Amino acid sequence: MTLNPGTIGTLPVESGDVVAAIDEIDGQPHLVIADIARDDAWISVSEAEAASLPEWE
């Protein structure tokens, strides 16, 4: 993964396929949210800093 992907342009929402997972970056667990239909279209936050599901309600 690219740590600083920068601008990736604009595409219609219908063309995306967004998923989330816990992944290891620099030896630390991170929540990664990515559009797997596009290269370098992702964002991450350390697992400790990520909001839990009950916090989203």
HTML snippet that shows the backbone in 3Dmol.js (N, CA, C, O; Angstrom):
<script src="https://3Dmol.org/build/3Dmol-min.js"></script>
<div id="view" style="width:600px;height:400px;position:relative"></div>
<script>
const pdb = `
ATOM      1  N   MET A   1       0.829  -1.174   0.000  1.00  0.00           N
ATOM      2  CA  MET A   1       0.000   0.000   0.000  1.00  0.00           C
ATOM      3  C   MET A   1       0.877   1.241   0.000  1.00  0.00           C
ATOM      4  O   MET A   1       1.978   1.243   0.550  1.00  0.00           O
ATOM      5  N   THR A   2       0.378   2.279  -0.615  1.00  0.00           N
ATOM      6  CA  THR A   2       1.054   3.562  -0.615  1.00  0.00           C
ATOM      7  C   THR A   2       0.608   4.347   0.605  1.00  0.00           C
ATOM      8  O   THR A   2      -0.593   4.530   0.808  1.00  0.00           O
ATOM      9  N   LEU A   3       1.544   4.816   1.423  1.00  0.00           N
ATOM     10  CA  LEU A   3       1.173   5.514   2.647  1.00  0.00           C
ATOM     11  C   LEU A   3       0.609   6.907   2.388  1.00  0.00           C
ATOM     12  O   LEU A   3      -0.160   7.398   3.215  1.00  0.00           O
ATOM     13  N   ASN A   4       0.950   7.563   1.290  1.00  0.00           N
ATOM     14  CA  ASN A   4       0.432   8.882   0.948  1.00  0.00           C
ATOM     15  C   ASN A   4      -0.076   8.862  -0.492  1.00  0.00           C
ATOM     16  O   ASN A   4       0.618   9.341  -1.388  1.00  0.00           O
ATOM     17  N   PRO A   5      -1.286   8.313  -0.738  1.00  0.00           N
ATOM     18  CA  PRO A   5      -1.733   8.141  -2.111  1.00  0.00           C
ATOM     19  C   PRO A   5      -2.058   9.433  -2.847  1.00  0.00           C
ATOM     20  O   PRO A   5      -1.994   9.452  -4.077  1.00  0.00           O
ATOM     21  N   GLY A   6      -2.402  10.510  -2.155  1.00  0.00           N
ATOM     22  CA  GLY A   6      -2.724  11.762  -2.819  1.00  0.00           C
ATOM     23  C   GLY A   6      -4.066  11.703  -3.525  1.00  0.00           C
ATOM     24  O   GLY A   6      -4.870  10.811  -3.255  1.00  0.00           O
ATOM     25  N   THR A   7      -4.317  12.637  -4.422  1.00  0.00           N
ATOM     26  CA  THR A   7      -5.579  12.721  -5.143  1.00  0.00           C
ATOM     27  C   THR A   7      -5.723  11.552  -6.104  1.00  0.00           C
ATOM     28  O   THR A   7      -4.777  11.190  -6.803  1.00  0.00           O
ATOM     29  N   ILE A   8      -6.917  10.965  -6.132  1.00  0.00           N
ATOM     30  CA  ILE A   8      -7.143   9.810  -6.986  1.00  0.00           C
ATOM     31  C   ILE A   8      -8.195  10.078  -8.046  1.00  0.00           C
ATOM     32  O   ILE A   8      -8.572   9.168  -8.784  1.00  0.00           O
ATOM     33  N   GLY A   9      -8.677  11.320  -8.134  1.00  0.00           N
ATOM     34  CA  GLY A   9      -9.666  11.653  -9.146  1.00  0.00           C
ATOM     35  C   GLY A   9     -11.077  11.401  -8.669  1.00  0.00           C
ATOM     36  O   GLY A   9     -11.308  11.135  -7.490  1.00  0.00           O
ATOM     37  N   THR A  10     -12.026  11.488  -9.595  1.00  0.00           N
ATOM     38  CA  THR A  10     -13.426  11.292  -9.239  1.00  0.00           C
ATOM     39  C   THR A  10     -14.039  10.219 -10.124  1.00  0.00           C
ATOM     40  O   THR A  10     -13.820  10.188 -11.335  1.00  0.00           O
ATOM     41  N   LEU A  11     -14.791   9.362  -9.510  1.00  0.00           N
ATOM     42  CA  LEU A  11     -15.529   8.313 -10.214  1.00  0.00           C
ATOM     43  C   LEU A  11     -16.913   8.232  -9.592  1.00  0.00           C
ATOM     44  O   LEU A  11     -17.063   8.569  -8.417  1.00  0.00           O
ATOM     45  N   PRO A  12     -17.919   7.804 -10.318  1.00  0.00           N
ATOM     46  CA  PRO A  12     -19.243   7.627  -9.720  1.00  0.00           C
ATOM     47  C   PRO A  12     -19.199   6.624  -8.576  1.00  0.00           C
ATOM     48  O   PRO A  12     -18.428   5.665  -8.618  1.00  0.00           O
ATOM     49  N   VAL A  13     -20.019   6.840  -7.558  1.00  0.00           N
ATOM     50  CA  VAL A  13     -20.067   5.949  -6.402  1.00  0.00           C
ATOM     51  C   VAL A  13     -20.421   4.531  -6.810  1.00  0.00           C
ATOM     52  O   VAL A  13     -19.918   3.576  -6.218  1.00  0.00           O
ATOM     53  N   GLU A  14     -21.281   4.374  -7.815  1.00  0.00           N
ATOM     54  CA  GLU A  14     -21.722   3.040  -8.236  1.00  0.00           C
ATOM     55  C   GLU A  14     -20.572   2.152  -8.701  1.00  0.00           C
ATOM     56  O   GLU A  14     -20.700   0.927  -8.703  1.00  0.00           O
ATOM     57  N   SER A  15     -19.444   2.761  -9.098  1.00  0.00           N
ATOM     58  CA  SER A  15     -18.336   1.962  -9.617  1.00  0.00           C
ATOM     59  C   SER A  15     -17.439   1.420  -8.511  1.00  0.00           C
ATOM     60  O   SER A  15     -16.524   0.644  -8.789  1.00  0.00           O
ATOM     61  N   GLY A  16     -17.682   1.813  -7.266  1.00  0.00           N
ATOM     62  CA  GLY A  16     -16.820   1.406  -6.170  1.00  0.00           C
ATOM     63  C   GLY A  16     -17.280   0.137  -5.482  1.00  0.00           C
ATOM     64  O   GLY A  16     -18.448  -0.245  -5.560  1.00  0.00           O
ATOM     65  N   ASP A  17     -16.351  -0.503  -4.814  1.00  0.00           N
ATOM     66  CA  ASP A  17     -16.629  -1.687  -4.013  1.00  0.00           C
ATOM     67  C   ASP A  17     -15.830  -1.507  -2.728  1.00  0.00           C
ATOM     68  O   ASP A  17     -14.654  -1.868  -2.677  1.00  0.00           O
ATOM     69  N   VAL A  18     -16.454  -0.951  -1.688  1.00  0.00           N
ATOM     70  CA  VAL A  18     -15.754  -0.551  -0.469  1.00  0.00           C
ATOM     71  C   VAL A  18     -15.793  -1.668   0.563  1.00  0.00           C
ATOM     72  O   VAL A  18     -16.840  -2.260   0.822  1.00  0.00           O
ATOM     73  N   VAL A  19     -14.620  -1.946   1.152  1.00  0.00           N
ATOM     74  CA  VAL A  19     -14.488  -2.962   2.192  1.00  0.00           C
ATOM     75  C   VAL A  19     -13.640  -2.385   3.328  1.00  0.00           C
ATOM     76  O   VAL A  19     -12.959  -1.374   3.156  1.00  0.00           O
ATOM     77  N   ALA A  20     -13.691  -3.038   4.482  1.00  0.00           N
ATOM     78  CA  ALA A  20     -12.875  -2.636   5.630  1.00  0.00           C
ATOM     79  C   ALA A  20     -12.232  -3.873   6.232  1.00  0.00           C
ATOM     80  O   ALA A  20     -12.807  -4.961   6.207  1.00  0.00           O
ATOM     81  N   ALA A  21     -11.039  -3.694   6.771  1.00  0.00           N
ATOM     82  CA  ALA A  21     -10.314  -4.802   7.393  1.00  0.00           C
ATOM     83  C   ALA A  21      -9.275  -4.249   8.347  1.00  0.00           C
ATOM     84  O   ALA A  21      -8.891  -3.083   8.259  1.00  0.00           O
ATOM     85  N   ILE A  22      -8.823  -5.099   9.260  1.00  0.00           N
ATOM     86  CA  ILE A  22      -7.689  -4.768  10.116  1.00  0.00           C
ATOM     87  C   ILE A  22      -6.452  -5.300   9.415  1.00  0.00           C
ATOM     88  O   ILE A  22      -6.396  -6.477   9.058  1.00  0.00           O
ATOM     89  N   ASP A  23      -5.455  -4.435   9.214  1.00  0.00           N
ATOM     90  CA  ASP A  23      -4.222  -4.813   8.533  1.00  0.00           C
ATOM     91  C   ASP A  23      -3.045  -4.262   9.335  1.00  0.00           C
ATOM     92  O   ASP A  23      -3.195  -3.312  10.104  1.00  0.00           O
ATOM     93  N   GLU A  24      -1.898  -4.859   9.150  1.00  0.00           N
ATOM     94  CA  GLU A  24      -0.693  -4.412   9.846  1.00  0.00           C
ATOM     95  C   GLU A  24       0.082  -3.446   8.962  1.00  0.00           C
ATOM     96  O   GLU A  24       0.430  -3.767   7.825  1.00  0.00           O
ATOM     97  N   ILE A  25       0.351  -2.244   9.506  1.00  0.00           N
ATOM     98  CA  ILE A  25       1.150  -1.239   8.817  1.00  0.00           C
ATOM     99  C   ILE A  25       2.258  -0.821   9.774  1.00  0.00           C
ATOM    100  O   ILE A  25       1.981  -0.389  10.893  1.00  0.00           O
ATOM    101  N   ASP A  26       3.493  -0.943   9.349  1.00  0.00           N
ATOM    102  CA  ASP A  26       4.656  -0.624  10.199  1.00  0.00           C
ATOM    103  C   ASP A  26       4.607  -1.370  11.529  1.00  0.00           C
ATOM    104  O   ASP A  26       4.984  -0.823  12.566  1.00  0.00           O
ATOM    105  N   GLY A  27       4.141  -2.623  11.497  1.00  0.00           N
ATOM    106  CA  GLY A  27       4.122  -3.460  12.685  1.00  0.00           C
ATOM    107  C   GLY A  27       2.989  -3.172  13.654  1.00  0.00           C
ATOM    108  O   GLY A  27       2.955  -3.755  14.737  1.00  0.00           O
ATOM    109  N   GLN A  28       2.053  -2.285  13.297  1.00  0.00           N
ATOM    110  CA  GLN A  28       0.938  -1.934  14.174  1.00  0.00           C
ATOM    111  C   GLN A  28      -0.386  -2.215  13.459  1.00  0.00           C
ATOM    112  O   GLN A  28      -0.487  -2.007  12.250  1.00  0.00           O
ATOM    113  N   PRO A  29      -1.415  -2.690  14.201  1.00  0.00           N
ATOM    114  CA  PRO A  29      -2.712  -2.946  13.563  1.00  0.00           C
ATOM    115  C   PRO A  29      -3.420  -1.636  13.216  1.00  0.00           C
ATOM    116  O   PRO A  29      -3.436  -0.699  14.014  1.00  0.00           O
ATOM    117  N   HIS A  30      -4.001  -1.581  12.022  1.00  0.00           N
ATOM    118  CA  HIS A  30      -4.744  -0.420  11.538  1.00  0.00           C
ATOM    119  C   HIS A  30      -6.067  -0.872  10.936  1.00  0.00           C
ATOM    120  O   HIS A  30      -6.157  -1.951  10.349  1.00  0.00           O
ATOM    121  N   LEU A  31      -7.101  -0.033  11.087  1.00  0.00           N
ATOM    122  CA  LEU A  31      -8.346  -0.232  10.362  1.00  0.00           C
ATOM    123  C   LEU A  31      -8.142   0.396   8.989  1.00  0.00           C
ATOM    124  O   LEU A  31      -7.817   1.578   8.882  1.00  0.00           O
ATOM    125  N   VAL A  32      -8.333  -0.399   7.944  1.00  0.00           N
ATOM    126  CA  VAL A  32      -8.157   0.076   6.574  1.00  0.00           C
ATOM    127  C   VAL A  32      -9.510   0.002   5.871  1.00  0.00           C
ATOM    128  O   VAL A  32     -10.163  -1.042   5.871  1.00  0.00           O
ATOM    129  N   ILE A  33      -9.921   1.111   5.274  1.00  0.00           N
ATOM    130  CA  ILE A  33     -11.143   1.171   4.474  1.00  0.00           C
ATOM    131  C   ILE A  33     -10.695   1.451   3.045  1.00  0.00           C
ATOM    132  O   ILE A  33      -9.983   2.422   2.788  1.00  0.00           O
ATOM    133  N   ALA A  34     -11.119   0.594   2.118  1.00  0.00           N
ATOM    134  CA  ALA A  34     -10.610   0.697   0.749  1.00  0.00           C
ATOM    135  C   ALA A  34     -11.698   0.451  -0.281  1.00  0.00           C
ATOM    136  O   ALA A  34     -12.623  -0.332  -0.064  1.00  0.00           O
ATOM    137  N   ASP A  35     -11.565   1.144  -1.418  1.00  0.00           N
ATOM    138  CA  ASP A  35     -12.381   0.870  -2.594  1.00  0.00           C
ATOM    139  C   ASP A  35     -11.550  -0.091  -3.440  1.00  0.00           C
ATOM    140  O   ASP A  35     -10.610   0.327  -4.115  1.00  0.00           O
ATOM    141  N   ILE A  36     -11.892  -1.360  -3.405  1.00  0.00           N
ATOM    142  CA  ILE A  36     -11.071  -2.369  -4.073  1.00  0.00           C
ATOM    143  C   ILE A  36     -11.230  -2.347  -5.593  1.00  0.00           C
ATOM    144  O   ILE A  36     -10.512  -3.058  -6.296  1.00  0.00           O
ATOM    145  N   ALA A  37     -12.157  -1.544  -6.106  1.00  0.00           N
ATOM    146  CA  ALA A  37     -12.308  -1.412  -7.547  1.00  0.00           C
ATOM    147  C   ALA A  37     -11.319  -0.401  -8.124  1.00  0.00           C
ATOM    148  O   ALA A  37     -11.194  -0.290  -9.344  1.00  0.00           O
ATOM    149  N   ARG A  38     -10.602   0.350  -7.245  1.00  0.00           N
ATOM    150  CA  ARG A  38      -9.675   1.385  -7.704  1.00  0.00           C
ATOM    151  C   ARG A  38      -8.329   1.211  -7.003  1.00  0.00           C
ATOM    152  O   ARG A  38      -8.272   0.884  -5.818  1.00  0.00           O
ATOM    153  N   ASP A  39      -7.262   1.430  -7.743  1.00  0.00           N
ATOM    154  CA  ASP A  39      -5.925   1.364  -7.157  1.00  0.00           C
ATOM    155  C   ASP A  39      -5.699   2.569  -6.251  1.00  0.00           C
ATOM    156  O   ASP A  39      -6.116   3.683  -6.570  1.00  0.00           O
ATOM    157  N   ASP A  40      -5.044   2.341  -5.130  1.00  0.00           N
ATOM    158  CA  ASP A  40      -4.648   3.396  -4.190  1.00  0.00           C
ATOM    159  C   ASP A  40      -5.814   4.219  -3.663  1.00  0.00           C
ATOM    160  O   ASP A  40      -5.611   5.380  -3.306  1.00  0.00           O
ATOM    161  N   ALA A  41      -7.027   3.676  -3.597  1.00  0.00           N
ATOM    162  CA  ALA A  41      -8.177   4.377  -3.038  1.00  0.00           C
ATOM    163  C   ALA A  41      -8.486   3.774  -1.670  1.00  0.00           C
ATOM    164  O   ALA A  41      -9.364   2.921  -1.539  1.00  0.00           O
ATOM    165  N   TRP A  42      -7.748   4.232  -0.650  1.00  0.00           N
ATOM    166  CA  TRP A  42      -7.920   3.685   0.687  1.00  0.00           C
ATOM    167  C   TRP A  42      -7.511   4.729   1.725  1.00  0.00           C
ATOM    168  O   TRP A  42      -6.835   5.712   1.420  1.00  0.00           O
ATOM    169  N   ILE A  43      -7.944   4.480   2.956  1.00  0.00           N
ATOM    170  CA  ILE A  43      -7.579   5.316   4.083  1.00  0.00           C
ATOM    171  C   ILE A  43      -7.422   4.392   5.285  1.00  0.00           C
ATOM    172  O   ILE A  43      -8.086   3.359   5.369  1.00  0.00           O
ATOM    173  N   SER A  44      -6.545   4.761   6.213  1.00  0.00           N
ATOM    174  CA  SER A  44      -6.359   3.920   7.389  1.00  0.00           C
ATOM    175  C   SER A  44      -6.209   4.787   8.630  1.00  0.00           C
ATOM    176  O   SER A  44      -5.872   5.968   8.557  1.00  0.00           O
ATOM    177  N   VAL A  45      -6.471   4.157   9.771  1.00  0.00           N
ATOM    178  CA  VAL A  45      -6.288   4.775  11.081  1.00  0.00           C
ATOM    179  C   VAL A  45      -5.841   3.660  12.016  1.00  0.00           C
ATOM    180  O   VAL A  45      -6.241   2.507  11.855  1.00  0.00           O
ATOM    181  N   SER A  46      -5.012   4.005  12.991  1.00  0.00           N
ATOM    182  CA  SER A  46      -4.562   2.960  13.916  1.00  0.00           C
ATOM    183  C   SER A  46      -5.776   2.335  14.592  1.00  0.00           C
ATOM    184  O   SER A  46      -6.767   3.016  14.856  1.00  0.00           O
ATOM    185  N   GLU A  47      -5.695   1.057  14.866  1.00  0.00           N
ATOM    186  CA  GLU A  47      -6.819   0.343  15.460  1.00  0.00           C
ATOM    187  C   GLU A  47      -7.219   0.978  16.789  1.00  0.00           C
ATOM    188  O   GLU A  47      -8.406   1.036  17.109  1.00  0.00           O
ATOM    189  N   ALA A  48      -6.260   1.449  17.555  1.00  0.00           N
ATOM    190  CA  ALA A  48      -6.544   2.065  18.853  1.00  0.00           C
ATOM    191  C   ALA A  48      -7.321   3.374  18.699  1.00  0.00           C
ATOM    192  O   ALA A  48      -8.075   3.749  19.597  1.00  0.00           O
ATOM    193  N   GLU A  49      -7.151   4.070  17.580  1.00  0.00           N
ATOM    194  CA  GLU A  49      -7.819   5.349  17.341  1.00  0.00           C
ATOM    195  C   GLU A  49      -9.167   5.195  16.628  1.00  0.00           C
ATOM    196  O   GLU A  49      -9.950   6.143  16.575  1.00  0.00           O
ATOM    197  N   ALA A  50      -9.439   4.019  16.086  1.00  0.00           N
ATOM    198  CA  ALA A  50     -10.660   3.802  15.304  1.00  0.00           C
ATOM    199  C   ALA A  50     -11.871   3.716  16.231  1.00  0.00           C
ATOM    200  O   ALA A  50     -11.771   3.207  17.348  1.00  0.00           O
ATOM    201  N   ALA A  51     -13.021   4.220  15.758  1.00  0.00           N
ATOM    202  CA  ALA A  51     -14.267   4.139  16.507  1.00  0.00           C
ATOM    203  C   ALA A  51     -14.800   2.712  16.441  1.00  0.00           C
ATOM    204  O   ALA A  51     -14.724   2.066  15.396  1.00  0.00           O
ATOM    205  N   SER A  52     -15.333   2.225  17.545  1.00  0.00           N
ATOM    206  CA  SER A  52     -15.941   0.896  17.548  1.00  0.00           C
ATOM    207  C   SER A  52     -17.341   0.983  16.947  1.00  0.00           C
ATOM    208  O   SER A  52     -17.900   2.075  16.847  1.00  0.00           O
ATOM    209  N   LEU A  53     -17.909  -0.141  16.550  1.00  0.00           N
ATOM    210  CA  LEU A  53     -19.243  -0.139  15.950  1.00  0.00           C
ATOM    211  C   LEU A  53     -20.294   0.512  16.842  1.00  0.00           C
ATOM    212  O   LEU A  53     -21.077   1.313  16.332  1.00  0.00           O
ATOM    213  N   PRO A  54     -20.365   0.218  18.151  1.00  0.00           N
ATOM    214  CA  PRO A  54     -21.360   0.890  18.990  1.00  0.00           C
ATOM    215  C   PRO A  54     -21.205   2.416  18.997  1.00  0.00           C
ATOM    216  O   PRO A  54     -22.195   3.120  19.197  1.00  0.00           O
ATOM    217  N   GLU A  55     -20.015   2.939  18.788  1.00  0.00           N
ATOM    218  CA  GLU A  55     -19.809   4.384  18.749  1.00  0.00           C
ATOM    219  C   GLU A  55     -20.427   5.016  17.509  1.00  0.00           C
ATOM    220  O   GLU A  55     -20.654   6.226  17.496  1.00  0.00           O
ATOM    221  N   TRP A  56     -20.709   4.234  16.464  1.00  0.00           N
ATOM    222  CA  TRP A  56     -21.299   4.749  15.222  1.00  0.00           C
ATOM    223  C   TRP A  56     -22.811   4.866  15.318  1.00  0.00           C
ATOM    224  O   TRP A  56     -23.426   5.520  14.476  1.00  0.00           O
ATOM    225  N   GLU A  57     -23.423   4.255  16.315  1.00  0.00           N
ATOM    226  CA  GLU A  57     -24.890   4.265  16.433  1.00  0.00           C
ATOM    227  C   GLU A  57     -25.403   5.625  16.840  1.00  0.00           C
ATOM    228  O   GLU A  57     -26.611   5.811  16.986  1.00  0.00           O
TER     229      GLU A  57
END
`;
const viewer = $3Dmol.createViewer("view");
viewer.addModel(pdb, "pdb");
viewer.setStyle({}, {cartoon: {color: "spectrum"}});
viewer.zoomTo();
viewer.render();
</script>
